[in-house]
Amino acid sequence: MLHEKLGCYRQSVELAGDLSKEGAKWPKGYGYLLDQLRRAMASVVLNIAEGNARRSSSERRRFLEISRASAAEVGACIDLMAAFQLTSPDRALAFKSQLEGISKMLWGLMR
């Protein structure tokens, strides 16, 4: 499939796995945040795939915009992870850096 060749798709799948593993270490009581984080990350990945399968450039752009918005939600979840001390500040920064790279790639595809 063509979307699998996109760097933003591959990196999003990798980040989704890394964030899920990080969340699996959290103490009880934060399942709601992990669920939201996983849904938002899945939205990033799935909208890249669906957008790349669209015929018109306007449809493709719309799905990539949704993916970028979901990436912003993931960023907010990472901020909460740090605020709730569920991950180290360095780890949160690394996750945010990966996410920023994905967002920049998505922006490039939308142009």
C-alpha positions in Angstrom: 0.0 0.0 0.0 1.2 3.5 -0.9 0.8 5.0 2.6 3.3 2.5 4.0 6.0 4.2 2.0 5.4 7.6 3.8 7.9 8.5 6.5 5.2 10.2 8.5 3.1 7.0 8.5 6.0 4.7 9.5 7.1 7.1 12.3 3.5 7.5 13.5 3.1 3.8 13.9 6.4 3.6 15.8 5.5 6.5 18.1 2.1 4.9 18.7 3.9 1.7 19.9 6.3 3.6 22.0 3.6 5.7 23.7 1.5 2.6 24.3 4.4 0.8 26.0 5.1 3.9 28.1 1.5 4.1 29.2 1.4 0.4 30.1 3.9 1.3 33.0 1.5 3.8 34.6 -0.1 3.2 37.9 -3.8 2.5 38.1 -6.1 5.4 37.7 -4.7 6.8 34.5 -6.4 4.4 32.1 -8.6 7.2 30.8 -5.5 9.2 29.7 -4.0 6.1 28.1 -7.2 5.4 26.2 -7.4 8.9 24.9 -3.7 8.9 23.9 -4.1 5.6 22.0 -7.2 6.9 20.2 -5.5 10.1 19.2 -2.4 8.3 18.0 -4.6 5.8 16.1 -6.3 8.7 14.4 -3.0 10.2 13.3 -2.0 6.8 11.7 -5.5 6.0 10.2 -6.1 9.4 8.7 -2.7 9.3 7.0 -3.6 6.0 5.4 -7.1 7.0 4.4 -6.0 10.4 3.1 -3.4 8.8 1.0 -6.0 6.5 -0.6 -8.2 9.4 -1.8 -8.3 10.5 -5.4 -8.8 14.2 -5.1 -6.1 16.4 -3.6 -8.8 18.3 -1.5 -10.0 15.0 0.1 -6.4 13.9 0.7 -5.6 17.3 2.3 -8.7 17.1 4.6 -7.6 13.7 6.0 -4.1 15.0 6.5 -5.5 18.0 8.4 -7.4 15.7 10.6 -4.2 13.7 11.2 -2.4 16.9 12.2 -5.1 17.9 14.6 -4.9 14.5 16.2 -1.2 14.9 16.5 -1.9 18.1 18.4 -4.1 16.1 20.8 -1.3 13.6 21.2 1.0 16.5 22.1 -1.4 17.6 24.8 -1.6 14.1 26.2 2.2 14.0 26.4 2.1 17.3 28.3 -0.3 15.7 30.7 2.0 12.7 31.1 4.8 15.0 32.2 2.5 17.1 34.4 1.2 14.0 36.2 4.8 12.7 36.4 3.9 9.6 34.5 7.1 10.0 32.4 10.3 11.8 32.8 10.7 15.3 31.4 13.4 14.0 29.1 11.2 11.2 27.8 8.3 13.6 27.2 10.6 15.9 25.3 11.8 13.1 23.1 8.2 12.0 22.4 7.3 15.7 21.6 10.3 15.9 19.2 9.2 12.8 17.3 5.6 14.2 17.1 6.9 17.5 15.8 8.8 15.7 13.1 5.6 13.8 12.1 3.6 17.0 12.1 6.1 18.8 9.9 6.0 15.9 7.4 2.2 16.0 7.4 2.4 19.8 6.7 4.7 19.1 3.8 2.3 16.6 2.3 -0.6 19.1 2.6 1.1 21.7 0.4 
